């Protein structure tokens, strides 16, 4: 399956009121993708909010795409299968289940290649059963993906989710994904908001009459990346979602200027260290 081009992240969104406000702010704007994870400890809460709020917008579970991820500590066939079935129980089914991280806590002496293979095998079984509708990985590097291609029995992962913003282009791994028809999904697209203060970002925002966050989100979507900003503010979520519906596109010259911000900086985990 192919994911929508944009959605919302839900990391640290852990109370009913906040989630309800976030969901209700973006559904009218056409947002249909919700990204979560076992690690976020909010799958059940998100499922409850979707169940109560979707009918208010004339929508059903089939109208939204839920992405979740296997907790790093649930690596290995048995734990991965058991924990994924628990994720499935919240949502009826999971549209896209990813392996969150190629390693695990306290992995000294652990054969992580074997653990990753076991986790993938569990997801393949659940894919075949229809309990998950797509499977993929998160934070994998080219070596991790190359390894996976040697033992997969269902083809390449449908999705790779990784950090992506103008300071972290991930060119090598995006080219790998293009070659193998893996959809690239980018988290932290706003760079923890410090990118807002970059002069070129502010200049481009002023040029188009949009906000710095909208500049950054347009840059990602125009590169063909599934983009999932996260905010607990309904107003900010509306601002973000509007960047995909306002009909404004950045010109290539401005895209090139934003490209020059790349310095391979990561705000989050660095899987290259594994």
C-alpha angles and dihedrals in degrees: 000000000000122000125227114263095249142021144145133280120221105195110147092005096128110149130078098233094051093047093046091052092047094049094046092049095056106033093074088054094057100259107152104162124088120184121202139146142206086249091061092062091216105098093108092046093049090049091052093049093047090049092053099038106038094071090055087064095042091255136127135202089269090062096063133062117222119199118191136167139221111248112248090239089057094065116136131061101277099042093041093051094045095047093045091052087054090052089049091052090063097051104028085241136000117239095206125010117191135189099243100210135004092230138043138219116278093009096157108138092008120127095232093181089061091044092051090048091051092049091050091049090054091051091048090055092050090047091055091048091052094238088118119031099203137013133205146140140259130214093005118150126214092269090051091049092046088053092050092052089061094062107025116115096187100054128256120336112276092225141022115197116197142147112288134172137119091286093051113040099168089208097166096050093043089054088050089051092050090051093052098037094247114154111233117222120191128209128190090032092164095053094234086302096284088111088067090076096053107116094227092052091051092046093052091046091054092046093057098033092242135115127268091249090054090051091054094046093048089051091056098044092046088056088058095252121143100239125206116180117183128216135152090209117093089205092053091046090053090049090050095046092047088062087072097045105040095085093236118133127186115242117242092250090059092045087054092051091053089048089062090067089073114121098147090253117165125202092186138037119329109222090185087080091067 
